[in-house]
């Protein structure tokens, strides 16, 4: 299983981030998202990283609406 550091491009990371957002919208837990990403992309993604990405997305959306 690969880690985020081993991914080849920013595009690949963005695809994974978008999938994380989709899974969170479906109300999957952070741990569940981490496990799903591992299965789909063969990438080890910690629960903490999932949380950071989801929080960063929320912050971006809040700033855009101001």
N, C-alpha and C positions, 0 to 999 in steps of 0.2 A: 504494500500500500504506500502511495506517495504522500508527501507532506506538501503544504502550500509553497514552501521554498523550492520544491522540485517541479512545480508547474512551469510550463514552457513560455507562457505569454500572459500579458495583462488581460487579453481577450478571454482566455480560459478562466481566469479568476472572476471576471465579470459575469460569465455564464453561470458559474457556481453561485455567485452572490444573488443573481436574479432568481435562481432556483430556491435559494434560502428564503428570499422574500415571498415567493409563491407558497412555500411550505408553511411559513409563519402565518400568512393570511388564512391558511386552512386550519389554523389554530393548533398546529402540531407543536409539541414542547421543544425546547431548545435541545434537549438530549435526543428526542425523536428526529429532529432535523439533522443533527450530527450523524446519527446512524443512517438515515436515508441518503445523505450526501456520500457517506462512505460506500454504500451499496451502489449508488448510481454512477459515481465518478471515480471510485477507487482512490479516494483522497481522505486522509485522516484530518478531520476538522473538529477541533475541540468545542465543547459546549460553550466555553468562554468566548471563543472566536465568533460563534453563531450569535451570541448575545451582543457582542460589540458591533457586529454588522447590522443587527436589527435595531439597536439603539442609534447608531449613526444614521440609518435610514430615517428614523423618526425625527431626529434632530434636523436633518436636511429638509424634510417636509414641513416642519414647523417654521423654519427660517424662511422658506419660500412663501409661506402664506402670510407672513408679516408685512 
